[in-house]
């Protein structure tokens, strides 16, 4: 009888626990689901902000939302320094100073989707110039800095036009994110545009332009650049100083067109 009684009690207890756990499990599952959705929304929203400014390379194969950056109207000033210029500096009233990283996938996207449109409408017509300043990100090194050095060497050896020709080839070739290409490919690309690859290789090995790259980073940071690509677009004076606004991220052409035209209106 004692054994039977215990069996009965166990069944009763088991039934009671199941009755308690069933609604508890449903409640717990609801809480976990709600928390997961909240976290998902939070990080999705957070990524929109990051991708707008392009301070991260995560998710480079995913189309991030196009949002006009909050700091697009923030005033900024910077010099074009002695960096490569695309366009007629003597004629142009506006400068588009790009701070960029050859291993940044969003910089690559800008050059694939937007750069040529800016050149066609504003650079080729003499209204603006584009100036490329280096801003290699530490988590893309050593390749990003090596690419910047190679491009600086090409400019030094062959001039600004060859620099932009070479720059285009780097963006077309690299897969981005710090491991986008082999260093030897940089020298092969130089030979493709008629620049002696041994000269470029020796120049890179000498770190001749490392200080120049560091100055670009310092000037960009001082002007409010905190990610790549970052742009200062503004009125260009005779001394090479640019007074304008900060535009962050790989924005669509319409954003650049609006900002450039606003800056042109300041001098018309």
N, C-alpha and C positions, 0 to 999 in steps of 0.2 A: 504493500500500500504506500509506503514511504516513497518507493521508487516511482510508482505511478503518479503520486502527488507531485513529485519533483518534475516529472515529464510534463504534466499539465501546467505547472507553474511556468516552466520554460517556454511552452507554447504561448502562454498568455503574455509573458514578458516580451517574447519575440514579436508578437503581433503588435504590442504597444509601441515598441521601438520603431517598427516599420511605419506605423501610423504617424509617429512624430517626425521621422526622417523624410518621409515623402514630401510634405509641404515645405520642410526646411530645405531640402535639396532644390526644389523649384525656386524658392526665394534666393538661395545662394547662387544658383545658375543665372537668375535675372540680374543679380548684383554684378557678377563677373562680366556678363554680356554688356551691361550698361557701362561698366568701367572700361572695357575694351573699346567700345564705340567712342567713348569720351577721349581716350588716349589716342585713338586713330585720328579723330578730328583734330586734336591738339597738334600732333606731329605733322599732319597734312597741312594745317594752317601755318605751322612754323616753317615748313619747307617752302611754302609759297613766298614767305618773306625772304628766306635765304636765297632762293633761286632768282628772285627779282634783283638782288644785289650781286649775285654770283660770288658768294664767298665759299661755296662748297661745290665739289664735283660729283657728289653723290647723285645717282639717278640720272646720269648724263644721257641715257638712251630713252628717257621718259620726257615727253613734252610738258614743260612746266607752264603754269598759267601766265599769260601776258598781263602784266600790271604796270601802269605808269609808276615809277618809283616815287616814294614820298619825298626824297631829297632832290628831285629833279629841279625844284625851284630854289634850292639852296645856293647862294652865291659862292663862287669859288674863283681863285686866281692861281695861275701857274705860268711858268715860262716854257717855251718850246725848246729851250736849251740848244744844244747842237745836234739834236736827234734828227733822224731822217724825215724829210718833208715830201709829201706827195701833192703836187699842184704848184701854182704860181704864187710864191710868197709875196712878190712885189705887187700883185694885183688883188689878191684875196683880202677880204675885210674880216672874215671869220676863220677861226682855227678850231679844229676838232682834235683834241689831244687825247689819244687813246693810251691808257695804261693797261698792258696786257701780258699774258703768260701763254707761251706757245703750247703748253701741255694742258691748258684749261679747255675743256670741251665746249663751254659756253662762248669762249673767245673764238674757237673754231667755227661754231655755229654762226656767230656774228659775221665772220669773214665769208662764210658760205652763203648766207641768206640776205645780208643787209649791206655789207661793205660796198659792193659793186654799184648798188643803187645810189648810195651817197656820192660815190665818185662820179657817176654819170650825171647826176642832177646838179651837184654843187661844186665839185672839184674841176671837172672838165669844162665847166662854164666860167671858171675863174672866180666864183663867189667865195670859195672856202679852200682851205688846205687841210690835209690830214697829217698829223704828227704821231709817230709811234714811239712810245716810251716803255721801257721794260719794267715789268712788275712780276717777276717769277715768284711763285708761292713756294714756301719752304717744303711743303709736303709733295711737291712735284720735282724736287731736286734729287740728284744732281743734273738730270736731263734738261730741266727747264732753263737753268742758268747756262748750261752748255749751248743750248739752242740760241739763247740771247747773245752769248759771246760770238757764236758763229755768224749770226746776222749782223752784229756790229762790225765784225771783221770784213764781211762782204761789202758793207757800206764804205768802210775805210779804203778797201781795195778798188771798188768799182763804182761807188757813188749811190745816190739815193734811189734812182730808178731801179737799179739792180737789187737794191735792198728790198724794195717792195715786191719785186718779181720773186726774190728768194723767200721772202716772208710768206707769200702765197703758196709756194711749193711746200714749205714746212707744214702749214695748216692742212694742206691737201694730203700730205703723207702720214702725219702722225695719227695715232689712235687715241692720244691724250692720256691724262691721268698719271703722268710720271713715267710710264713705260711704253710710250706710244711709238717709239722707233729706236733703232740702234744709232749710236753716235757716228759710225762710219757712213750712214746714210746722209748725214749733213754735208759731208764732203763730196759725195756723189751728186747731191742736189746742186752744189755750187758749180760743179763742172757742167751740169746740164744748162746753166744759164751763161756759160762762157767765162766763169771765174776759176782761176787756178786752185784746185782743191788742196794742193800741198801748202800753198800760201795761207789758205784759210785754216788748215789744220795746225800749222805752226803758230799762227796768230792766236788761235784758241788755247793752245798749250801754254802760251806765254801769259795768259790772263790779262792781256793788255787793256781790255775794256771792263774789267771787273769793277773798278772804282766808278766808272760811268754808269753801270747797272745799279750799283748801290745808291748813287745820286738820284737816279730815276725813282727808285723805291722811296727814298727820303722825301723827294719833292712831291711825289704822289700822295704819300701819307699826310704831309703837311697841307695838301690841297683838299683833303677829305676822302681820298680814295682808300677804301678798306676791303676791296675784293676785286676780282677780275671777271669780265672786262669792266673798267671804269673810265669815264670820259669827262673831261672838262671842255665845254663848248662855249665859246665866247668871242668877243671882239678882239682882234689882233692889232697890237700897236707896232710902231716901227722898230721897237727894241726887242720884239719877240715875246712880249708879255701878253697873256690872254686873260681877259676879265669877263667872266661869264657864270655859268651854272654847272653843277655836278649832275651827271646822268649816270646812274648805276645799272649795270647788268646788260645782258644781250636783248635789248628792247627791240621791238619791231621797227621797221623803217618809218612808219607814221610818227612815232615818237621823236625820232631824230629829225625828221623833216620839220615838225612843229617847232622844236627847240632852235634849230638852225635858222629858220625863217624869223623867229622872234629876235634872235641876235642880229640878223641882217637889218631888221627894222630899226635897230638902235643906231645904225650908221647911215641910214638913208634919209 
